[in-house]
Amino acid sequence: MLGLMRRHIGWGLKVILSIIIVTFVFFFGFNQLHEKSMDTSALQVGDESIPLAEFRLFYDNQLENIKATMKDGQIPDFLLKNIESSTQRQLVSRALMNQFATKLGMQVTNQELADSIVKQKDFDPVAYKNFISNFYNRFGLTYEDLIREDLLAQDFRNWVVKVEPVVDAKNQTQWTFETVTIMGENKKKLAEQIQSLWNRGKEATPLLKQNKLKADKIGPITLSDRGRLFQGQLSLDQYADIFGLSKPKSAPAKPFVNGKNFLVVRLVDIKKTTAKNVLPVLRVTDVWFDDFANKTKIVSHLKSEDL
């Protein structure tokens, strides 16, 4: 998004600060002084209306990219239709992803937004104030809102990769674990001792025997079989931590807690296997998102004269 914006507006108006540097916080949120544009809606995605100005911004960006590849800069009509369709898909996907992420409880804080903006090279708070004002005046859009949407979409993609890494059905990874379920809220210290030993690559057999506990071997299993590990009692984030282990005899730093019980685990073995005639493996998050998208009403208000 930052690159897209720079192709439309130069930072310009670069001010040399000869006196006290004005803090970013003073200018942050400057765009809130403006009211939302009453622009015509281009697309309706569920309860969200995507203004025509936003569609034109993304459409023009794709148009410029295509023109750069043409010798004479002329674009055939069929390509213009493709750009229109591609822009609609891009904005609909963007809206669906942000809505879904919001429903999951994800959000981009003002601090995260600020950090993302100020980390840009040669950031100047005075020039930034002028930039967001000029951007709004030219496009009728709030620059920071667009950046916030970008960050939320990226956070969602990162979360999906973390909790459910893509699985190659023909070249699957298989894990073998040892697990111990220690019952009783007064057993926290014991669970931590065992988990600490495993985390440091040491054996906990004497401690297990002393407390009449037995480690159960689970595996080899694939990511899609994760429900076999602790009977599916963990969250996706917790399973992501466990299946993120890549070195045999490694383990999380602390035991997991389930009610009054403590769940201790370590990785025993990890290997790649080649399978034949297997179906593609779908991530649970993909199924959730597809279901959400299919239930969301999408309407296009675009007319030929809008482009």
N, C-alpha and C positions, 0 to 999 in steps of 0.2 A: 504493500500500500504506500509506504513512504516513497519508493521509487516511482510509483505511478503518479503521485502528487507532484514530484519534482519535474516530471515531464510536462506537466500542465502549468506550473507556476514556479519560477525561480525563487529562491529564498529572498533575494532582492533586499533593498532598503537596509543593507547591513550597517548597523550603527556602531561607530567606535565609541566605546565606553570610556570617556575621559574623566568621569567622576565615579562615585561609589557604584559598584555593580548592583543592579536591581535584582532581587532574588526571583527565582523562577516561580515561587509560590505566589508572588504578587500578581503574576500574569496568568497563572494556571487557572483554567476555568473561565478565561476571558470570553470564550464563546458563549457562555451562559447568559451574557448580556443581550444576546440576540434571541429573538423568538424563532421558533421552528418555521421553516418555509411552508407556505400553504400550497406547495407545488402539486400539480396533478399526479395522481397515482399511476405508476406504470404497471406494477404487479401487486397482487394481494396474496400473501402467504400466511394462511391462518388468520390471526388477528393483526398481523403486521402489514403495514402498507409501505411499499418501496416507491419513493417518489421518482418522477420522471427525470429529475436532475441527476439522481444517483445512477439511473440506468444510462443516461447519456455520458456520464463520466466514465463508466466502465466500458461502454460501447466505443467511445472515442479512443480509449487506450488500446483496445484490440485493433481498432481501425488503423491507428498509427503504426502498430507493430506489423500489420499486414502490408501497409504502404511501403514500409522500409525494405520489404523483400521484393517489391515490384520495380522493374527497371524504370518505367515511366511514371510510377506512382499512381497509375490508374487501376481501379479494382473492379472486376466484372460483377454484374448484378447478382450472380449466383453466390459469389463470395460474400457480398453484402448481406444476403439472407442468412448465410451460415454464421456471420458475425452476430447478427441479431439473435439467432437461436442460441448461439454459444453464450452470449451475454445474459440471456434469460436464465439459462441453466446455471450459470455461475452465481447469479444473484439469488436464485431460489435455493441452491445448495447452501450458500452462505447463510441465508435466513434460517433454513431448517436446522443447520448445525448449531447456530447460536441459540435458537429456541430450545433445542434438545439439551444443550449444555446447561442452559439456565434452569430447565426443569430438574436437572441432576444436582442443582445447587451450586454450580460453578459461577463465579463472578470475577471480574477484573476490578481491583480496587483502584482508587485514585492514585495511590502511591505506585502501584504497578504501572499504571498508565504514564505517570510522570517519569518513572525510571526509564521506560521504553523511549520516551521522547528526548529526554536530556542526554541519553547516551550517544545520540547521533553526533558525528564528528563536527567540531567547531560550533557546538550549540550556543546560540546567543539569545538570551531571554527577550531582549528588546526586538530583535529581528523576528523572533517567534510570535510576539504579540502582533506585529504587523502582518506576518504570514497568515495567521489564522483569521484575522480580520479580512484580509484580501481574499482568502480562500472562500469564506462565507459569502462575501459580496459577489464573487464571480460565479459560484456554483449554487448558492443557496443551501449549502450543506455544512454541517458541523464537522470539522476535521477530526477533532478528538473522538467523536462518536464512531467514526469510521475506523480509527486506529484501535479503539476499544473492541470493536467487533472482530478485527483481525486477531487481536491478542486472545480473545475468548475462543475463537475457532482453533487457534494454535494450541491453547491449553487443552482443549477437548481432544485434538489429535494426539497430543503427547500422552494424555491420560489413557486413551484407547490402546496405544502401543505399549504402555506400561502394564496395564492390567491384562491385556490379551495380545501378546506378540503374534505376528502373522505366522501361521503354521503352513509349511510346505507339505502337502498330503503325501507326496511321493518320497520325500526325504525328511521324515519326522525325527524329532528329538524325543528320546525316552529317558525318563528319570526314575531312579529307584531311591526310596527314602526309608529311613527308620523313624518311627514315631512312638511317643509315649504319652498317654493321657494320665495325668496325675490328678486325682479327685480330692477335693477339699480345699477351702479357701486358706487353711492354715499350712498348706504345702507350698506356698509361694517360694520360700527360700530354697527348698529342695529342687523345685522346677528350675529356678534360676541357676543353681549349681550345676545341674545336668546340662542345661543349655549352654552355660559358659564353657564347660569342658568341650562340648561338641563344637562350639564356635571357634575354639582355639585348636581344633584338629586333634583333640585328645579323646581317649576312650573313657566312657562313663560306666563300664560294666560293673566294677566293684561297688559303686554307689547304687546302681540299679539293684544288684543282688542284695545288698544290705537293706534296702527298703522294699524287697520282694516285688520288684517291678520288672516288666519284660518289654523290650523294644519290639514292636511289630514292623516287619518289612513290608513295604507297599511298593509294588512295581515289578517290572518296568511299566510305566504308565506315560501317556502323552498328556499334553495340556488339556485336551478335551475330556480326559478321565480324572480331572482334578477333584471331582466329587468323592472319589475313593479315599482321598486324603482327609482324615478327620470327619468323614461322612458329610462333607459339604458344609461344615459349620463355620467356615471362615469367609471373610469378605473378599471381593475381587482384588482389592489392594493387598490383602494379606497373602492370597495365593500368588499374586505377582511377585511379592518378596521371596516366596519360597521357590517358585519356578525360575526366578532370576539367578539362583545359585548355579554356578558353572564349574566349580571345582569339587571333586569327590572329597568326602570328609569335611565339608564346610557346612555352616549352619547359621541361622539368624542369631543376632546378639541376645535377644530376649525371648522367653516363651510367649506363646499366644494365650489369651485369656478367653474362656467361653463359660460365662456364668461363674460358678464356683470351682471350675476345673481349669487346669493349666495344660496346654498342649505344647509338647516339646518335639522338635523335628530336626533331622540333619539329612543332607544329601549323601547317599552312599555311592551312587554310580550315575553317569550320564553318557549316553551314546546316541549316534545317528543310525537310523535304520532305513532301508530302502524297501518300499512297499509297492506292489503291483495292483492294478485294477482297483484303485481306491477313489472314493468320491472326494471332492474338494471339502476342506474343513471350514465351516462357517464360524465366525466369532459370535459369541452371544451378543456383544455390543452392536454388531452389524445387524443382527435380527431385530434388536430393540429399535435401532434407528430406522430401519426399513419400515417397521410397523408404525412408528410415529409419523414418518413421511407419508405413508399411504393413507393415513387418517387425516392428514392436513389438507385442507381445501386450498387450491392454488388457482388464481384467476389472473389472466393477462388483460390489461386495459390499453395496450399499445395499439396505435394506429399508424398507418403508413406515413402520415404527415408529421408524426412525432420525431422521425429520424432525419 
